[in-house]
Amino acid sequence: MPIGFSKQKDLTVKVAPALDSAWVTQCGLIGGSQRGRLTLDLSQTERIDSAGICFIELIKKLRKEQGGELVLLGMSDKISAQISFKKSVSTTQPAPNITHAPKEGAFEKLGGNIYEAGKSCAEALSVLVEMLYWSTIGIFKRQDFKKGGLYEQMFQLGYKAVGIVALLSFLIGIVLSLQSAMQLRTLGMGIFLIPLIGITMIRQMGPLLTAIILAGRTGSATTAEIATMVVGEEIDALRTMGINPMQYIMAPKFWAISLTMPLLSIIATAAGIFGGYIIAVFYLDLSTSLFMSELAKVVKIKHILAGCFKSMVFSWLIIWIGCYFGFRVRGGAEAVGRETTSSVVVGIFIIIVANAIFSFIM
């Protein structure tokens, strides 16, 4: 029978030899009034389980909240040790061992940035050497080429870019010529617009505009393509099949942009000069024959060769940077977008720096 004590303030209960879940269920001590003193006689108790320990803790808590008291009598050393151990485990939690990393100083950050920059430069140079090797000397050792890959890349990288390159160069030629003609006309030297626009477009603006356009178009496409293959584990699949990824992917792109970039540069130069011709004829009232004769006087074969050489170097920079950022991607779709953006930004920056260097040495 359950032990009822709702009308008693003080109660003594003799506990069975096993203070377990069965005794706790039958005793009826959970509920009713918890005021007064409750004495549990544990003199005959030989075993106690987790239910018994929780029962004692609960009764003690309820008695304390309602002004009562719990007394344990006749506990053996074994039972006392079990109750004490449970109490220490449930109430005493070790303080978490939290160690804060020391804050980096300015020199530590500088050193870390220099180290990361040096590491990135070493990786980029490794990609450049590998790309040049497998696109030139490596061709005679192994030929991991996609059939028709060169013509496909020439169509994608070169032919499809003709329209945007010609249009932008034409508009830049008009703007540059118009701004120059406005100043030259006030001085009565409008004829000097012809050598100005001719030399500028052939040596500087033609190759530079073409390179910037292709850095945003071809460089980003190359990075996105390779990065997607890396994320999709297609590069690993190529290596598993014994195919060199650098030669299979990059060699056709390398030769395609090397062959088409000078041609695109010539088209851009011609479009820019045509824009200057329109300004010279319709704004400065110069004749077509005068424009062509003056242009022929100032344009030398060395200027054309210099422009073609610069465009060739720019093409190698574009494909190198696109390849480097594509192969170094780690992660998912977010990493692909991040590396593609970095490829365009770094590519345009490197091209402008290279053009500035060429301006001093050529």
SULURGI-V51662 format. One record per residue. BURIAL is 1 if it has 24 or more other ideal C-beta (glycine too) atoms within 12 Angstrom, else 0. Layout:
burial:BURIAL
burial:BURIAL
This chain:
burial:0
burial:0
burial:0
burial:0
burial:1
burial:0
burial:0
burial:0
burial:0
burial:0
burial:1
burial:0
burial:1
burial:0
burial:1
burial:1
burial:0
burial:0
burial:1
burial:0
burial:0
burial:0
burial:1
burial:1
burial:0
burial:0
burial:1
burial:0
burial:1
burial:1
burial:0
burial:1
burial:0
burial:1
burial:0
burial:0
burial:1
burial:1
burial:1
burial:1
burial:0
burial:1
burial:0
burial:0
burial:1
burial:0
burial:0
burial:1
burial:0
burial:0
burial:0
burial:1
burial:1
burial:0
burial:1
burial:1
burial:1
burial:0
burial:1
burial:1
burial:0
burial:1
burial:1
burial:0
burial:0
burial:0
burial:0
burial:1
burial:0
burial:1
burial:0
burial:1
burial:0
burial:0
burial:1
burial:0
burial:0
burial:0
burial:1
burial:0
burial:0
burial:1
burial:1
burial:0
burial:0
burial:0
burial:0
burial:0
burial:0
burial:0
burial:0
burial:0
burial:0
burial:0
burial:0
burial:0
burial:0
burial:0
burial:0
burial:0
burial:0
burial:0
burial:0
burial:0
burial:0
burial:0
burial:0
burial:0
burial:0
burial:0
burial:0
burial:0
burial:0
burial:0
burial:0
burial:0
burial:0
burial:0
burial:0
burial:0
burial:0
burial:0
burial:0
burial:1
burial:0
burial:0
burial:1
burial:1
burial:0
burial:1
burial:1
burial:1
burial:0
burial:1
burial:1
burial:0
burial:0
burial:0
burial:0
burial:0
burial:0
burial:0
burial:0
burial:1
burial:1
burial:0
burial:0
burial:0
burial:1
burial:1
burial:0
burial:0
burial:1
burial:1
burial:0
burial:1
burial:1
burial:1
burial:0
burial:0
burial:1
burial:1
burial:0
burial:1
burial:1
burial:1
burial:0
burial:1
burial:1
burial:1
burial:1
burial:1
burial:1
burial:1
burial:0
burial:1
burial:1
burial:1
burial:0
burial:1
burial:1
burial:0
burial:0
burial:1
burial:0
burial:0
burial:0
burial:0
burial:0
burial:1
burial:1
burial:1
burial:1
burial:1
burial:1
burial:1
burial:1
burial:1
burial:1
burial:1
burial:1
burial:1
burial:1
burial:1
burial:1
burial:1
burial:1
burial:1
burial:1
burial:1
burial:1
burial:1
burial:1
burial:1
burial:1
burial:1
burial:1
burial:1
burial:1
burial:1
burial:1
burial:1
burial:1
burial:1
burial:1
burial:1
burial:1
burial:1
burial:1
burial:1
burial:1
burial:0
burial:0
burial:0
burial:1
burial:0
burial:0
burial:0
burial:0
burial:0
burial:0
burial:0
burial:0
burial:1
burial:1
burial:1
burial:1
burial:1
burial:1
burial:1
burial:1
burial:1
burial:1
burial:1
burial:1
burial:1
burial:1
burial:1
burial:1
burial:1
burial:1
burial:1
burial:1
burial:1
burial:1
burial:1
burial:1
burial:1
burial:1
burial:1
burial:1
burial:1
burial:1
burial:1
burial:1
burial:1
burial:1
burial:1
burial:1
burial:1
burial:0
burial:0
burial:0
burial:1
burial:0
burial:1
burial:0
burial:0
burial:0
burial:0
burial:1
burial:0
burial:0
burial:1
burial:1
burial:0
burial:0
burial:1
burial:1
burial:0
burial:0
burial:0
burial:1
burial:1
burial:0
burial:1
burial:1
burial:1
burial:1
burial:1
burial:1
burial:1
burial:1
burial:1
burial:1
burial:1
burial:1
burial:1
burial:1
burial:1
burial:1
burial:1
burial:1
burial:1
burial:1
burial:1
burial:1
burial:1
burial:1
burial:0
burial:0
burial:0
burial:0
burial:0
burial:0
burial:1
burial:0
burial:0
burial:1
burial:1
burial:0
burial:1
burial:1
burial:1
burial:0
burial:1
burial:1
burial:1
burial:0
burial:1
burial:1
burial:0
burial:0
burial:1
burial:1
burial:0
burial:0
burial:1
burial:0
burial:0
burial:0
burial:0
